[in-house]
């Protein structure tokens, strides 16, 4: 497409601005004796064009709602971002650049959100940054459609991303790029650092994609290739990209990795190791940069400083928002609440209604259906809930009456249905990994709480994005249905065996496997209320009986006593404890009744969330699992995770399943009341 030839920013620039980035990058990597100098040195002029002439940001207010978002997808080049943050005026002093990659510094090896001021997302696993950026741009577009008025726009910003060959090689980028084109995310601008080098050397033998044609085929504008070391050329390319009304834009920037290094530029040696003292000396001479390590002249710093321009842009928005609040007070209050990540004041009442309804109706339904029932309450009351499914909506049941399908008009704007509602349920297509990382981007942007569904066995596709959500402490909800051999005839390729245990190993991820409608409603309540943790809800395909409960609050502890011997008419104290989750809770209840016939009294503990239970005080844990009572766990999955509870036996499945009806499989693998009762008797020697 033709380049926009409008004049660049009139702000005075210094000819050494890009070299300041190069110097700081090579000095920090050298001092740490670890890191990646090549990408920052190669992208310095790209950064100057974007950060010096286009990026709308306020270094003194890094979380300003209408700032442009910048994502460094090739996060190994973190010193590029740290140099920019230091030079433009963020609270990242030069002392932190000197502590690059050191313990408890603000400059970790890869950028981490909420560690370094101005970092929008944690990047490093390649491909996820561009995918996070797609989520951010989607959130911007949807919030603009929801909140902007003809006379006042309070949501109007760009999302920019830098990325390299590695991001484009990762399969997730294909998923993200395709969705960005389908959603017509015209405020998304990706700048591709096309340097032709990766760790193993020149990429030509293994990366022969026609990147421009690929992006065009996915509905993107493509600008370039342009000379990535020509600030004016990159500036004009960005201006052209910003003018797009219906498509995201890729700007291809041809660069040399390690630009400025006489002996390392353009080679793999510049990628992931320090240049070395001798080469740094030669590079300083080649760049005309005679300054000491970590020293930047005041005139260069002044050229980079964005505090005044950022404050002015922020002040303009503040004035606009004040006018908006005066004219549309309810909308302004809702926007402020949602961007702060706060739930409505009546959330507790909504949750109580959802839980009470489950108790009153006592329905026997699959927990995937129980999830949809709970979602009907929450999506009706929380407009920030943004759902979706990876081409399994009819199976995951993530849609509700309040969440029409998200669609876009020919003009690129989100469409409204016949009732005037904007879409709030996303058809991600068969793109589990992309869905998970896009949801992370939506959560990072703010304004929405994303949730998305697929089969539990396909959580493997999503796993690294789930891990990143846990690392970033994001409120993202994964709805994983068809959670065991109970899905039946689809067979072992689709039957989850190790997945629940595997997800429970991820720190800061809450995993719920509810047993009925009430536990499912509580699981959703906890997931939505937990501002700093992602959650995974593992849900059944098969119907589960409702079990009457006295108190719903105990469910929030992750495990609770569901049934004592006295609850089934026995006058004996419990001799053992059966622990169960999800669909196996009804099996535990049946085994309790079976054992009662033999005068054996057992307590049944439902443990919908091992991760939540593990955080409870020891006194509560012992009240649920008394120290002197033998414990027997039941779960239709691998047994390894259960031995930590001091179990004497575990009825589980340490092999893959089979293709057959669910009832046949449960009997085949010993998930019957009779086998559970027999296991308890063996433990008790009876």
C-alpha positions in Angstrom: 0.0 0.0 0.0 1.3 3.6 -0.6 3.2 5.3 2.1 1.7 8.3 3.9 4.0 11.2 3.2 2.7 13.6 5.9 5.4 15.3 7.9 6.8 13.6 10.9 6.6 15.1 14.4 8.1 18.5 14.6 9.8 17.6 17.9 13.5 18.3 17.9 15.5 15.1 17.6 19.1 14.3 18.3 21.2 12.3 15.8 22.5 10.1 18.6 19.1 9.0 20.0 19.2 5.5 18.5 22.8 5.1 19.5 21.8 5.8 23.1 19.7 2.6 23.0 22.6 0.7 21.5 25.1 1.8 24.1 22.8 1.1 27.0 21.9 -2.3 25.6 25.5 -3.4 25.0 26.7 -2.0 28.4 23.9 -3.7 30.4 24.4 -7.1 28.7 28.2 -6.8 29.1 27.9 -6.0 32.8 25.4 -8.8 33.4 27.6 -11.1 31.3 24.2 -12.4 30.0 21.5 -11.2 27.6 20.7 -10.3 24.0 22.3 -7.1 22.6 21.7 -7.8 19.0 17.9 -7.1 18.8 18.0 -3.8 20.7 20.9 -2.6 18.6 19.1 -3.6 15.4 15.7 -2.1 16.3 17.0 1.2 17.7 15.8 3.4 14.9 12.4 1.5 14.8 12.1 2.4 18.5 13.1 6.0 17.8 10.4 6.4 15.1 7.7 4.9 17.2 8.5 6.2 20.7 9.8 9.5 19.5 7.1 10.4 17.0 4.0 8.4 17.6 3.6 6.6 20.9 1.0 8.2 23.2 2.1 7.5 26.7 2.8 9.3 30.0 5.9 8.1 31.9 4.5 9.6 35.1 1.2 7.7 34.8 2.1 4.2 33.3 -1.4 2.9 33.8 -3.3 5.8 32.2 -6.4 4.2 30.6 -6.1 5.7 27.1 -2.4 5.2 26.6 -1.1 3.4 23.6 0.0 -0.1 24.4 3.5 -1.3 23.3 4.4 -4.9 23.3 7.9 -6.2 22.8 7.0 -9.7 21.5 10.6 -10.7 21.0 11.1 -10.2 24.7 14.7 -11.5 24.8 15.5 -8.0 23.5 14.4 -6.6 26.8 17.2 -4.0 27.0 15.5 -2.2 24.1 12.4 -1.6 26.3 14.4 -0.9 29.5 16.5 1.7 27.6 13.4 3.3 26.2 11.7 3.4 29.6 14.8 5.0 31.2 15.3 7.5 28.5 11.7 8.7 28.2 11.2 9.3 31.9 9.7 6.3 33.6 10.7 5.4 37.2 13.5 3.1 36.0 16.8 4.8 37.0 20.1 4.0 35.4 21.0 2.0 38.5 18.4 -0.6 37.5 19.9 -0.9 34.0 23.2 -1.6 35.7 21.4 -4.3 37.6 20.1 -6.0 34.5 19.2 -9.6 35.0 20.2 -9.4 38.7 18.2 -10.6 41.7 15.2 -8.4 42.6 16.1 -5.8 40.0 13.4 -4.0 38.0 15.2 -5.2 34.9 14.7 -9.0 34.7 16.0 -11.0 31.7 12.6 -10.8 29.9 10.1 -8.0 30.5 7.6 -8.7 33.3 4.4 -6.8 33.8 3.9 -5.2 37.2 7.6 -5.5 37.9 8.9 -2.8 35.6 6.9 0.5 35.3 5.7 0.8 31.7 5.9 -2.9 30.8 2.5 -4.0 29.4 2.9 -7.7 29.3 5.4 -10.4 30.2 7.1 -11.6 27.1 9.8 -14.2 26.2 7.9 -17.3 25.0 7.9 -16.2 21.4 4.6 -15.6 19.6 2.7 -14.9 22.7 3.5 -11.2 22.7 1.9 -10.5 19.3 -1.0 -12.6 20.4 -1.4 -10.6 23.7 -1.3 -7.5 21.5 -4.3 -8.9 19.4 -6.2 -9.3 22.7 -5.3 -5.7 23.7 -6.4 -4.3 20.4 -9.7 -6.3 20.6 -10.4 -4.9 24.0 -9.8 -1.4 22.8 -12.1 -1.8 19.9 -14.9 -3.4 22.0 -14.6 -0.8 24.8 -14.7 2.0 22.2 -17.9 0.6 20.7 -19.4 0.3 24.2 -18.4 3.5 25.8 -17.6 6.2 23.2 -20.2 8.8 22.3 -20.5 10.7 19.1 -19.3 13.9 20.8 -16.8 12.3 23.3 -14.3 9.5 22.7 -12.7 8.2 25.9 -11.3 5.0 24.3 -9.1 5.9 21.3 -5.6 4.4 21.3 -3.3 2.2 19.3 -1.6 -1.1 20.1 1.9 -1.5 18.8 4.1 -4.6 18.8 7.7 -5.3 17.8 8.4 -8.9 16.8 11.0 -10.9 15.1 11.4 -14.1 13.0 11.0 -16.3 16.1 7.5 -14.9 16.8 6.5 -15.6 13.2 7.8 -19.1 13.3 5.8 -20.1 16.3 2.5 -21.5 15.3 0.5 -19.3 17.7 1.3 -16.3 15.5 -0.7 -17.9 12.7 -3.7 -18.2 15.0 -3.4 -14.6 16.2 -2.7 -13.0 12.9 -5.7 -14.7 11.3 -8.1 -13.6 14.1 -6.7 -10.0 14.0 -7.6 -9.8 10.3 -11.0 -11.4 10.9 -11.7 -8.9 13.6 -10.5 -5.9 11.5 -8.3 -4.6 14.3 -7.2 -1.4 12.5 -5.6 0.1 15.5 -3.1 -2.8 15.7 0.3 -2.1 14.2 3.0 -4.8 14.1 6.6 -3.8 13.3 8.6 -6.8 12.1 12.3 -6.8 12.7 13.3 -8.6 9.6 17.0 -9.2 10.2 17.2 -12.8 8.9 19.2 -14.1 11.9 18.3 -16.4 14.8 20.3 -18.4 17.3 21.3 -21.0 14.8 22.4 -18.5 12.2 20.8 -17.2 9.0 17.1 -18.3 8.9 16.9 -18.8 5.2 17.4 -22.6 5.3 14.4 -23.1 7.7 12.2 -20.0 7.4 11.2 -19.4 3.8 7.7 -18.0 4.4 6.5 -15.1 2.3 5.6 -13.1 5.3 4.0 -10.2 3.4 1.7 -12.5 1.4 0.8 -14.5 4.5 -0.4 -11.3 6.3 -2.2 -10.0 3.3 -4.0 -13.4 3.0 -5.1 -12.9 6.6 -6.7 -9.5 6.0 -3.8 -7.2 7.0 -2.3 -4.2 5.3 1.4 -4.6 4.6 3.8 -1.7 4.4 7.3 -2.2 3.2 9.9 -3.6 3.3 11.3 -0.3 4.6 14.8 0.4 5.8 14.5 -0.2 9.5 17.5 2.0 10.1 15.9 5.0 8.4 13.9 6.8 11.1 11.9 8.8 8.6 11.0 5.8 6.5 9.7 3.9 9.6 7.9 7.0 10.8 6.0 7.3 7.5 5.2 3.6 7.6 3.7 4.0 11.0 1.7 7.0 10.0 0.3 5.0 7.0 -0.6 2.2 9.4 -2.5 4.5 11.7 -4.6 5.7 8.9 -6.1 2.3 8.3 -9.9 2.1 9.0 -10.6 -1.6 8.6 -7.4 -3.6 8.8 -4.4 -4.2 11.1 -1.1 -3.4 9.6 2.3 -5.1 9.4 5.3 -2.9 8.8 8.3 -4.9 7.5 11.5 -3.3 8.6 14.8 -4.7 7.1 17.5 -4.4 9.8 20.9 -5.7 10.7 21.1 -7.5 14.0 23.7 -5.9 16.3 23.8 -2.7 14.1 26.9 -0.7 14.8 29.2 -3.6 15.9 32.0 -3.8 13.4 32.5 -7.6 13.8 29.2 -8.9 15.1 26.5 -7.0 13.1 24.5 -9.3 10.9 25.7 -12.4 12.6 24.3 -14.9 15.1 27.1 -14.0 17.5 25.2 -10.7 18.2 22.1 -12.5 19.2 22.4 -13.9 22.7 25.8 -13.1 24.2 27.8 -10.0 25.3 29.8 -8.3 22.6 32.9 -8.4 24.8 35.0 -5.5 26.0 37.1 -5.2 22.8 34.1 -5.2 20.5 32.2 -2.7 22.6 35.2 -0.4 22.3 35.2 -0.8 18.5 31.5 -0.3 18.5 31.7 3.0 20.4 34.2 4.2 17.9 32.1 3.2 15.0 29.0 4.9 16.4 30.8 8.0 17.4 29.8 7.4 21.0 32.8 8.3 23.2 30.9 8.2 26.5 31.5 6.0 29.5 29.4 2.9 30.1 25.8 3.8 31.1 26.4 7.5 30.5 24.0 9.4 28.2 24.6 13.1 27.5 21.9 15.5 28.8 21.1 16.7 25.3 20.3 13.2 24.1 18.3 12.5 27.2 16.4 15.8 26.6 15.5 14.6 23.1 14.1 11.4 24.4 12.2 12.8 27.4 8.5 12.3 27.0 7.3 13.6 30.4 6.0 16.9 29.1 4.3 15.6 26.0 2.9 12.6 27.9 1.5 14.8 30.7 -0.1 17.1 28.1 -1.7 14.1 26.3 -2.9 12.7 29.6 -4.3 16.1 30.7 -6.3 16.4 27.4 -7.8 13.0 28.1 -8.6 13.9 31.7 -10.5 17.0 30.5 -12.3 14.9 28.0 -13.2 12.3 30.6 -14.4 15.0 33.0 -16.8 16.3 30.3 -17.8 12.7 29.6 -18.5 12.1 33.3 -20.6 15.2 33.5 -22.7 14.2 30.5 -22.8 10.4 31.0 -22.2 9.8 34.7 -23.3 6.2 34.8 -21.2 5.2 31.8 -18.2 7.0 33.3 -18.6 5.2 36.6 -18.9 1.9 34.9 -15.8 2.6 32.8 -13.8 3.6 35.8 -14.9 0.5 37.8 -14.1 -1.9 35.0 -10.7 -0.5 34.1 -9.8 -0.8 37.8 -10.9 -4.4 37.7 -13.5 -4.0 40.4 -16.6 -6.1 40.4 -20.1 -4.4 40.8 -21.1 -3.5 44.3 -23.9 -6.0 44.2 -21.6 -8.9 43.1 -22.0 -10.7 46.4 -25.8 -10.6 46.0 -25.5 -11.9 42.4 -23.4 -14.8 43.6 -25.7 -15.6 46.5 -28.6 -15.7 44.0 -26.7 -18.1 41.7 -25.7 -20.4 44.5 -29.2 -20.3 46.2 -30.9 -21.1 42.9 -28.6 -24.1 42.4 -29.5 -25.3 45.9 -33.3 -24.8 45.5 -33.5 -26.4 42.0 -31.2 -29.3 43.0 -30.8 -30.3 39.3 -29.1 -33.4 38.0 -27.2 -32.0 35.1 -23.7 -32.2 33.6 -21.3 -29.7 35.3 -20.8 -28.1 31.9 -24.5 -27.3 32.0 -24.2 -26.2 35.6 -21.5 -23.8 34.4 -23.9 -22.3 31.8 -26.6 -22.0 34.4 -24.3 -20.0 36.6 -23.1 -17.9 33.7 -26.6 -16.9 33.0 -26.6 -15.1 36.3 -23.2 -13.6 36.0 -23.2 -12.5 32.4 -26.6 -10.8 32.9 -25.2 -8.7 35.7 -21.5 -8.2 34.6 -21.2 -6.6 31.2 -17.4 -7.0 31.5 -17.7 -10.8 31.0 -16.3 -11.6 27.5 -16.8 -15.2 26.6 -15.8 -17.6 23.9 -15.0 -21.1 22.7 -12.5 -22.8 20.4 -15.2 -24.0 18.0 -17.0 -26.0 20.7 -19.7 -23.6 21.9 -22.4 -26.3 21.8 -20.2 -28.6 23.9 -18.6 -26.1 26.3 -21.8 -24.2 26.8 -20.0 -20.9 27.3 -22.7 -18.8 25.6 -25.7 -17.3 27.4 -28.8 -15.2 26.7 -26.7 -12.1 27.5 -23.8 -12.9 25.3 -24.6 -12.6 21.6 -22.0 -13.8 19.1 -19.3 -11.2 18.4 -19.4 -10.0 14.8 -18.0 -7.1 12.8 -19.5 -5.1 10.0 -18.0 -4.2 6.7 -16.8 -0.9 8.2 -14.8 -2.9 10.7 -16.9 -1.9 13.7 -18.4 -4.4 16.1 -22.0 -5.2 15.0 -25.1 -5.0 17.2 -27.9 -7.6 17.1 -31.5 -6.8 16.6 -31.8 -5.8 20.3 -29.0 -3.4 20.0 -26.6 -5.6 21.9 -22.9 -5.8 21.1 -21.4 -9.3 20.8 -19.8 -10.8 23.9 -19.2 -14.3 22.9 -16.2 -15.0 20.6 -15.9 -17.8 18.0 -12.2 -18.3 18.2 -12.2 -21.2 15.8 -10.0 -24.2 16.4 -7.3 -22.1 18.0 -6.9 -23.1 21.7 -3.4 -21.6 22.2 -4.3 -18.4 20.4 -7.5 -18.1 22.4 -5.7 -18.5 25.7 -3.0 -15.9 24.9 -5.6 -13.5 23.4 -7.6 -13.7 26.7 -4.4 -12.8 28.5 -4.1 -9.7 26.3 -7.7 -8.7 26.9 -7.2 -9.1 30.7 -4.0 -7.1 30.5 -5.7 -4.2 28.7 -8.4 -4.0 31.3 -12.2 -3.5 31.0 -13.1 -7.1 30.5 -12.9 -10.4 32.3 -12.3 -13.0 29.6 -13.3 -16.6 29.7 -13.1 -19.3 27.0 -13.9 -22.9 26.5 -12.5 -26.1 25.0 -12.1 -29.8 26.0 -9.9 -30.5 28.9 -7.6 -32.7 26.9 -6.9 -29.7 24.6 -5.6 -27.7 27.6 -2.2 -29.1 26.5 -2.5 -26.7 23.5 -3.2 -23.8 25.8 -0.8 -24.7 28.5 2.0 -22.1 28.1 -0.5 -19.3 27.8 -2.2 -20.6 31.0 1.2 -20.6 32.7 1.8 -17.0 31.5 -1.6 -15.9 33.0 -0.6 -17.5 36.3 2.8 -15.8 36.2 1.2 -12.4 35.3 -1.6 -12.9 38.0 -4.4 -12.3 35.5 -8.0 -12.9 36.1 -8.7 -15.2 33.1 -11.2 -18.2 33.3 -10.6 -21.4 31.3 -13.7 -23.5 30.9 -12.5 -27.1 30.3 -15.3 -29.6 29.6 -15.3 -33.3 28.9 -13.0 -33.8 31.8 -12.5 -37.5 32.0 -13.2 -40.9 30.6 -16.8 -40.0 31.2 -16.9 -38.4 27.8 -17.0 -42.0 26.5 -16.9 -43.0 22.9 -14.5 -40.4 21.6 -11.8 -42.5 23.2 -8.4 -41.9 24.7 -7.3 -39.1 22.4 -10.1 -37.0 23.9 -10.3 -38.5 27.4 -8.4 -36.5 30.0 -6.3 -38.6 32.4 -3.3 -36.5 33.4 -4.6 -33.1 32.7 -6.2 -32.2 36.1 -3.0 -33.2 37.9 -0.9 -31.3 35.4 -2.8 -28.1 35.7 -2.7 -28.3 39.5 1.1 -28.1 39.3 1.0 -24.6 37.8 1.7 -22.1 40.6 -1.0 -19.4 41.2 -3.6 -21.2 39.0 -6.8 -22.2 40.8 -8.2 -25.5 39.5 -11.8 -26.4 40.2 -13.5 -29.7 39.5 -17.0 -29.2 40.9 -19.4 -32.1 41.7 -22.8 -30.4 41.1 -24.6 -27.2 40.3 -23.9 -25.5 43.7 -20.2 -26.3 43.6 -20.0 -25.0 40.1 -21.7 -21.8 41.0 -19.3 -21.3 43.9 -16.4 -22.1 41.5 -17.5 -19.4 39.2 -17.9 -17.0 42.1 -14.4 -17.6 43.3 -12.9 -17.3 39.8 -14.6 -14.0 39.2 -13.8 -12.6 42.7 -10.1 -13.6 42.4 -8.6 -10.5 40.9 -5.0 -11.8 40.8 -5.3 -15.5 39.8 -6.5 -17.3 36.7 -8.8 -20.2 37.1 -9.5 -23.5 35.3 -13.0 -25.1 35.7 -12.9 -28.8 34.8 -16.4 -29.8 33.9 -18.2 -33.1 33.0 -20.0 -34.1 29.9 -22.2 -36.6 31.8 -24.9 -35.7 34.3 -24.1 -35.4 38.0 -26.5 -35.8 40.8 -27.1 -32.9 43.2 -26.0 -33.6 46.7 -27.8 -31.6 49.5 -25.6 -29.3 51.6 -26.1 -27.4 54.8 -23.6 -24.6 54.0 -22.3 -23.2 50.7 -19.6 -21.1 52.3 -17.4 -24.2 53.1 -17.1 -24.9 49.4 -15.0 -21.7 49.1 -12.4 -23.4 51.2 -11.7 -25.9 48.4 -12.7 -29.0 50.4 -15.3 -29.7 53.0 -17.2 -32.5 54.8 -20.0 -33.4 52.5 -21.4 -36.4 54.5 -20.8 -37.8 57.9 -22.0 -41.3 58.9 -24.7 -39.7 61.0 -26.1 -38.1 57.8 -27.1 -41.5 56.5 -28.4 -42.8 59.9 -25.3 -44.3 61.4 -24.5 -43.8 65.1 -20.8 -44.7 64.7 -17.9 -42.3 64.3 -16.1 -42.3 61.0 -13.5 -45.0 60.5 -12.1 -43.6 57.3 -12.4 -40.6 54.9 -13.2 -40.9 51.2 -12.0 -37.8 49.3 -13.4 -37.2 45.8 -13.8 -34.6 43.1 -16.2 -33.9 40.3 -18.1 -36.8 39.0 -16.5 -39.1 41.5 -18.3 -37.5 44.4 -21.5 -39.2 43.7 -19.5 -42.5 43.5 -18.1 -41.7 47.0 -21.6 -41.2 48.3 -22.7 -44.5 46.9 -19.7 -46.2 48.4 -20.5 -44.7 51.8 -24.0 -46.2 51.6 -22.5 -49.5 50.5 -20.1 -49.6 53.4 -22.9 -48.7 55.8 -24.5 -52.0 55.0 -21.4 -53.7 56.5 -21.5 -51.4 59.5 -18.4 -49.5 58.3 -18.7 -45.8 58.8 -16.9 -43.3 56.6 -16.8 -39.6 56.1 -17.1 -38.2 52.5 -15.1 -35.2 51.7 -15.7 -33.3 48.5 -12.6 -31.5 47.3 -13.6 -29.4 44.3 -10.3 -27.4 44.4 -7.1 -29.0 45.8 -5.3 -25.7 45.0 -7.6 -23.7 47.2 -7.7 -26.3 49.9 -3.9 -26.4 50.0 -3.9 -22.7 51.0 -6.2 -23.1 54.0 -4.9 -23.0 57.6 -3.7 -26.3 59.1 -6.5 -26.3 61.6 -9.1 -26.3 58.9 -7.3 -29.0 56.9 -7.2 -31.2 59.9 -10.9 -30.6 60.6 -11.7 -31.9 57.2 -9.1 -34.7 57.1 -8.5 -35.8 60.7 -5.0 -37.0 61.3 -5.9 -40.4 62.7 -8.4 -41.5 60.0 -7.1 -43.3 56.9 -7.8 -41.5 53.7 -8.9 -43.0 50.3 -9.1 -40.7 47.3 -11.1 -41.2 44.1 -10.6 -39.4 40.9 -10.8 -40.6 37.3 -7.3 -39.6 36.5 -3.7 -40.2 37.4 -3.0 -41.0 41.1 0.2 -39.1 41.7 -1.2 -35.9 43.1 -3.2 -37.6 45.8 -0.5 -39.2 47.8 0.5 -35.8 49.3 -2.8 -36.0 51.3 -1.5 -39.0 53.2 -3.8 -41.4 51.4 -3.6 -45.1 52.1 -5.1 -45.9 48.7 -6.2 -44.1 45.6 -8.8 -45.3 43.1 -7.5 -43.7 39.9 -6.4 -44.2 36.4 -2.7 -44.5 35.6 -3.2 -45.3 32.0 -5.0 -44.0 29.0 -8.7 -44.7 28.4 -10.7 -46.7 25.8 -13.4 -45.9 23.3 -16.7 -47.1 24.7 -19.8 -45.6 26.5 -19.0 -43.9 29.7 -20.8 -46.4 31.9 -18.8 -49.3 30.4 -15.6 -47.5 31.0 -16.3 -46.6 34.6 -17.0 -50.2 35.3 -13.9 -51.4 33.4 -11.6 -49.2 35.3 -13.1 -49.8 38.7 -15.0 -46.6 39.3 -17.9 -48.4 40.9 -19.3 -48.2 44.4 -18.4 -51.8 45.0 -14.8 -51.3 44.1 -14.4 -48.2 46.2 -16.1 -49.9 49.1 -13.7 -52.9 48.6 -10.7 -50.5 48.6 -11.8 -49.0 51.9 -12.3 -52.4 53.4 -8.8 -53.5 52.4 -7.4 -50.3 54.0 -9.3 -51.0 57.2 -8.5 -54.7 57.1 -12.1 -55.6 57.0 
